[in-house]
């Protein structure tokens, strides 16, 4: 993580941990139940609280963190979502859910809302373009053909891979999501070449499995 992230994180952790050990009045609990839940959860962590350092950081920037979901779903291929992206798993889940629903509905406008602009588009031959909103609109049917839409309909947070300070991706980099200025993850790369490669890899693995002797 970058220096600013690290500095804020380690400044924040002792403050919240100290707060979790302090009495919380009944009035404070009634006024801010989400914060009370957060403090109680941190307090329960005890000596294992270091495991939650990245989650502590992202929770501090959210009004109503989904503590239970985030703890259960933070670890994916590549590491912890919170540490790699500075954002909670629940925010990625919300973005992924919106992509699934947009693809299922076939609503072009809803899908466009999930894209970061400029959008890096890589075609099946590996040619790269940084597309403006107008260019994405013009090439929409090429970018999001039925194969790509079918992939979007099957997106699942558990299948995401993260790379530190780069974001999260699916199917060999077919789709990259990065946290935008709004604080929510957006699609910033659509790679059709990777989609083809992922399909070929899946087919080869299936054929290998079919030819393997059963023990």
Backbone torsions as a table, in degrees:
resi	resn	phi	psi	omega
1	UNK	NA	155.6	-175.7
2	UNK	-75.6	171.4	-173.9
3	UNK	-62.1	-42.6	-179.6
4	UNK	-62.6	-42.2	178.6
5	UNK	-59.6	-49.3	-176.6
6	UNK	-63.0	-44.2	-178.6
7	UNK	-60.7	-47.9	-179.6
8	UNK	-65.3	-39.7	-177.9
9	UNK	-60.3	-51.6	-175.0
10	UNK	-76.6	-16.9	170.8
11	UNK	-76.9	-33.5	-176.0
12	UNK	-77.3	-42.0	-172.3
13	UNK	-56.3	-51.9	-179.4
14	UNK	-63.4	-30.9	178.8
15	UNK	-64.4	-48.2	-179.0
16	UNK	-69.2	-37.5	178.6
17	UNK	-65.7	-39.5	177.7
18	UNK	-64.8	-40.8	179.7
19	UNK	-63.4	-35.1	-177.4
20	UNK	-69.0	-21.2	179.7
21	UNK	-91.5	-6.1	-178.5
22	UNK	-93.9	150.1	178.1
23	UNK	-62.5	141.9	176.0
24	UNK	-114.9	125.0	-175.4
25	UNK	-70.0	160.8	179.2
26	UNK	-62.2	-35.2	180.0
27	UNK	-64.5	-43.9	180.0
28	UNK	-63.7	-38.3	179.5
29	UNK	-64.2	-43.4	-179.5
30	UNK	-68.3	-37.7	-176.9
31	UNK	-73.4	-33.2	-174.5
32	UNK	-139.6	71.3	-177.5
33	UNK	-62.8	-31.5	-179.4
34	UNK	-65.3	-43.2	178.8
35	UNK	-67.1	-38.7	178.1
36	UNK	-60.1	-43.1	179.0
37	UNK	-62.5	-41.5	179.5
38	UNK	-61.2	-46.9	-178.7
39	UNK	-63.7	-41.0	179.4
40	UNK	-64.7	-38.1	179.7
41	UNK	-66.3	-43.1	178.1
42	UNK	-61.8	-44.0	179.8
43	UNK	-60.7	-39.0	-180.0
44	UNK	-65.6	-25.0	-176.4
45	UNK	-66.7	-32.5	177.9
46	UNK	58.2	-130.8	-176.1
47	UNK	-70.2	-13.0	179.5
48	UNK	-91.1	10.2	-174.4
49	UNK	-62.3	-22.9	179.8
50	UNK	-60.6	-26.0	178.7
51	UNK	-67.0	-20.2	-176.8
52	UNK	-102.4	8.5	-174.2
53	UNK	-53.9	-47.9	-178.4
54	UNK	-67.8	-38.8	177.4
55	UNK	-66.0	-37.6	176.0
56	UNK	-56.9	-42.6	-179.1
57	UNK	-62.2	-49.7	-176.6
58	UNK	-71.7	-34.9	177.3
59	UNK	-62.0	-32.7	-178.0
60	UNK	-64.3	-21.0	179.6
61	UNK	-100.2	5.5	-179.2
62	UNK	-115.2	137.2	-178.5
63	UNK	-70.1	-35.4	-176.3
64	UNK	-139.5	73.2	-176.1
65	UNK	-64.7	143.0	176.8
66	UNK	-92.9	82.7	-171.0
67	UNK	-61.2	-47.5	-176.8
68	UNK	-62.1	-46.7	-179.6
69	UNK	-64.5	-45.3	-176.2
70	UNK	-61.5	-42.9	179.8
71	UNK	-66.1	-34.8	-177.0
72	UNK	-77.7	-22.3	-172.1
73	UNK	-123.8	12.6	-174.9
74	UNK	-70.3	-35.1	-174.4
75	UNK	-89.9	121.6	175.7
76	UNK	-133.2	-175.2	177.0
77	UNK	-59.3	127.7	179.6
78	UNK	101.1	-15.6	177.7
79	UNK	133.6	-156.1	-178.7
80	UNK	-88.5	131.5	179.1
81	UNK	-58.0	-44.5	-176.7
82	UNK	-63.2	-40.5	-179.2
83	UNK	-72.8	-38.6	-176.4
84	UNK	-75.4	-32.1	-171.8
85	UNK	-117.6	-14.2	-176.1
86	UNK	71.2	19.5	-177.7
87	UNK	-136.8	155.0	-176.5
88	UNK	-79.5	152.9	174.2
89	UNK	-56.7	-35.6	-178.2
90	UNK	-65.3	-31.5	176.6
91	UNK	-71.3	-38.0	174.7
92	UNK	-65.9	-39.5	178.6
93	UNK	-60.6	-40.4	179.2
94	UNK	-64.6	-41.9	179.7
95	UNK	-66.7	-41.6	179.7
96	UNK	-66.5	-40.3	177.2
97	UNK	-61.8	-39.9	178.4
98	UNK	-65.1	-37.8	177.2
99	UNK	-65.7	-44.1	178.7
100	UNK	-59.3	-48.7	-177.5
101	UNK	-64.3	-39.0	178.8
102	UNK	-64.3	-42.2	179.7
103	UNK	-67.9	-38.1	179.9
104	UNK	-68.0	-35.2	-178.1
105	UNK	-79.6	-22.8	-176.1
106	UNK	73.9	14.8	-178.0
107	UNK	-83.9	107.8	-177.4
108	UNK	-59.9	-44.1	-177.5
109	UNK	-61.6	-40.6	-179.7
110	UNK	-65.5	-36.1	178.6
111	UNK	-70.8	-40.4	179.1
112	UNK	-61.3	-30.5	-180.0
113	UNK	-65.3	-20.3	-177.3
114	UNK	-92.6	2.3	-175.7
115	UNK	-98.8	142.4	170.9
116	UNK	-91.1	139.9	-178.4
117	UNK	-116.9	132.3	3.1
118	UNK	-71.2	149.3	178.1
119	UNK	-99.9	124.6	174.9
120	UNK	-79.6	117.8	-179.8
121	UNK	-115.4	127.1	177.8
122	UNK	-118.1	118.0	-177.1
123	UNK	-81.1	-179.1	-174.2
124	UNK	-65.0	-20.4	178.3
125	UNK	-93.8	3.3	177.7
126	UNK	88.5	4.7	178.6
127	UNK	-74.3	133.6	-175.5
128	UNK	-108.2	140.2	176.2
129	UNK	-141.2	138.1	170.2
130	UNK	-94.6	108.6	-170.9
131	UNK	-95.4	138.0	171.5
132	UNK	-79.2	172.5	179.0
133	UNK	-59.9	-40.4	-179.9
134	UNK	-66.1	-39.0	179.8
135	UNK	-70.1	-38.0	176.4
136	UNK	-61.6	-43.3	-179.7
137	UNK	-61.3	-42.4	-178.6
138	UNK	-69.1	-33.7	-176.6
139	UNK	-101.4	12.0	-171.2
140	UNK	-52.9	-47.3	-175.9
141	UNK	-67.6	-25.5	176.1
142	UNK	-78.3	-41.1	-178.8
143	UNK	-69.7	-48.3	-175.9
144	UNK	-111.0	67.2	175.3
145	UNK	-79.0	-174.8	-174.0
146	UNK	-62.4	-36.2	179.4
147	UNK	-64.1	-42.2	179.7
148	UNK	-69.0	-41.0	178.9
149	UNK	-63.4	-37.9	178.9
150	UNK	-64.0	-39.3	176.2
151	UNK	-62.4	-42.9	179.9
152	UNK	-62.7	-36.7	-179.6
153	UNK	-65.1	-21.1	-176.0
154	UNK	-107.2	9.7	-179.1
155	UNK	-59.6	139.2	178.1
156	UNK	-143.8	133.4	-177.1
157	UNK	-53.9	-36.8	-177.0
158	UNK	-65.2	-17.9	-179.2
159	UNK	-95.4	2.9	-179.9
160	UNK	-80.7	145.6	172.6
161	UNK	-113.7	139.5	179.3
162	UNK	-113.0	150.3	171.6
163	UNK	-127.7	131.4	-174.6
164	UNK	-54.2	128.3	177.9
165	UNK	63.9	11.1	179.5
166	UNK	-117.7	-30.4	179.6
167	UNK	123.7	-158.5	-179.4
168	UNK	-124.0	146.6	-179.2
169	UNK	-139.4	162.9	179.1
170	UNK	-126.1	149.0	172.4
171	UNK	46.1	68.3	175.3
172	UNK	60.1	22.6	179.2
173	UNK	95.5	14.2	176.8
174	UNK	-57.6	-38.4	-177.1
175	UNK	-135.0	125.2	176.3
176	UNK	-113.6	134.0	174.6
177	UNK	-117.1	133.4	179.9
178	UNK	-132.0	146.9	179.1
179	UNK	-72.8	122.5	-179.2
180	UNK	-87.2	-176.9	-179.6
181	UNK	-62.6	-25.3	179.1
182	UNK	-72.1	-13.3	-177.9
183	UNK	92.7	-3.7	178.6
184	UNK	-109.5	146.2	178.9
185	UNK	-65.7	139.1	177.8
186	UNK	-132.0	154.6	175.4
187	UNK	-74.9	122.6	179.8
188	UNK	-115.1	-14.0	179.5
189	UNK	-140.4	132.4	170.4
190	UNK	-122.4	118.2	-173.1
191	UNK	-119.6	98.8	-178.3
192	UNK	-72.9	-27.9	176.3
193	UNK	-63.0	-42.3	178.3
194	UNK	-66.5	-34.1	178.2
195	UNK	-61.8	-42.6	177.5
196	UNK	-64.3	-43.9	-179.8
197	UNK	-64.3	-38.9	179.1
198	UNK	-64.6	-40.2	178.8
199	UNK	-65.0	-40.5	179.2
200	UNK	-66.1	-40.3	178.4
201	UNK	-63.7	-43.4	179.0
202	UNK	-62.7	-40.8	179.7
203	UNK	-65.4	-41.1	179.3
204	UNK	-64.5	-39.3	178.7
205	UNK	-66.8	-37.0	178.2
206	UNK	-65.6	-44.2	179.9
207	UNK	-64.5	-38.9	178.2
208	UNK	-63.7	-42.0	179.6
209	UNK	-65.3	-37.2	-179.6
210	UNK	-69.7	-28.1	-177.6
211	UNK	-92.6	-3.6	-177.6
212	UNK	-81.2	136.2	178.7
213	UNK	-67.7	137.6	178.6
214	UNK	-85.1	124.1	-178.8
215	UNK	-85.3	NA	NA
